[in-house]
Amino acid sequence: QVQLVESGGGLVQPGGSLRLSCAASGTIFSINAMTWYRQAPGKQREMVADITSGGITNYVDSVKGRFTISRDNAKNTVYLQMNSLKPEDTAVYYCYADVQKTTWPIFNAYWGQGTQVTVSS
């Protein structure tokens, strides 16, 4: 009943910037945390950035100072502004949301299908 759609990925040179967006749609009463994950070939998926419904953020050490996560609760959308990109940032980036669909306190986890980010000269 809920769909997450990512956008904004692409090819960028080292030092460049990209802004990822993830919009949630469907039957939504409330969204708790929204998170960006990434997975490079041959490596495990890792949490990149997380933001609570109240706007509290957390980042993996490798992106601190370069990436900024934000959200627009009115639009059920989370963003990831990525600056000073490095080749090691190359990965498929996935959006995650913990969604409450009704007034009952039951949450469901949803994942987007991913968007490719490639950092190369």
C-alpha positions in Angstrom: 0.0 0.0 0.0 3.0 2.3 0.3 5.6 3.0 -2.3 8.9 4.8 -2.0 10.4 6.3 -5.2 14.0 7.5 -5.3 15.3 10.1 -7.8 18.4 12.2 -8.3 21.0 9.6 -8.9 23.5 9.7 -11.8 27.1 10.1 -12.9 29.1 12.8 -11.3 32.8 13.7 -11.2 34.8 13.6 -8.0 34.2 16.7 -6.0 30.8 17.2 -7.5 27.3 17.1 -5.9 24.1 15.3 -6.2 20.8 15.6 -4.4 18.7 12.4 -3.9 15.0 12.5 -3.1 12.7 9.8 -1.8 9.0 10.4 -1.9 6.6 8.1 0.0 3.0 7.7 -1.2 0.0 5.6 -0.4 -1.8 4.9 2.9 0.3 6.8 5.4 -0.8 8.0 8.8 2.7 8.8 10.1 6.3 8.1 9.2 8.8 7.5 12.0 12.4 7.3 10.8 13.6 7.7 7.3 17.0 6.4 6.3 19.4 6.3 3.3 21.4 3.1 2.8 23.9 2.3 0.1 25.4 -0.9 -1.3 28.5 -1.1 -3.4 29.3 -4.3 -5.5 30.7 -7.0 -3.3 30.0 -5.2 -0.1 27.2 -5.3 2.5 24.6 -2.6 2.6 25.4 0.2 5.1 23.4 2.9 6.7 24.5 6.3 5.4 22.2 8.8 7.1 19.1 8.6 9.3 16.6 11.2 10.3 13.8 10.9 12.9 10.3 12.4 12.6 11.5 15.3 14.8 14.5 16.0 12.6 17.3 14.4 14.6 20.0 13.2 12.3 22.8 10.6 12.3 25.5 9.8 9.7 28.1 7.2 9.1 31.6 8.6 9.8 32.7 8.4 6.2 30.1 11.0 5.0 30.1 13.4 8.0 30.6 17.0 6.8 29.8 16.1 3.2 26.3 14.7 3.2 23.1 16.3 4.7 19.9 14.5 5.3 16.6 16.4 5.6 12.9 15.7 5.3 9.7 17.5 4.4 7.0 15.9 6.5 4.2 17.6 4.6 5.4 15.9 1.4 6.5 12.6 3.0 9.8 13.1 1.4 13.4 12.7 2.5 16.4 14.2 0.8 20.1 13.5 0.8 22.4 16.3 -0.3 25.8 14.9 -1.2 28.7 17.3 -1.7 32.4 16.7 -2.3 31.6 13.3 -3.7 34.4 10.7 -3.8 34.8 7.5 -6.0 34.2 5.4 -2.8 30.7 6.9 -2.6 29.8 4.9 -5.7 26.9 2.6 -4.9 23.2 2.0 -5.2 21.4 4.2 -2.7 18.2 2.9 -1.1 15.5 4.8 0.8 13.9 3.2 3.9 10.9 4.4 5.8 9.1 3.0 8.9 5.4 3.8 8.2 2.4 3.8 10.4 -0.6 3.4 8.2 -3.5 3.8 10.6 -4.2 5.2 14.1 -3.1 1.8 15.5 0.6 1.8 16.5 1.7 -0.8 13.9 4.6 0.1 11.7 5.7 -1.4 8.5 9.1 -1.2 6.9 9.3 -0.1 3.2 12.2 0.1 0.8 12.7 1.9 -2.4 14.1 0.1 -5.4 17.4 2.1 -5.3 19.1 4.7 -7.4 22.6 4.4 -8.9 25.2 7.0 -7.9 28.5 6.8 -9.8 31.4 9.0 -9.0 34.1 8.8 -11.6 36.3 11.1 -13.8 
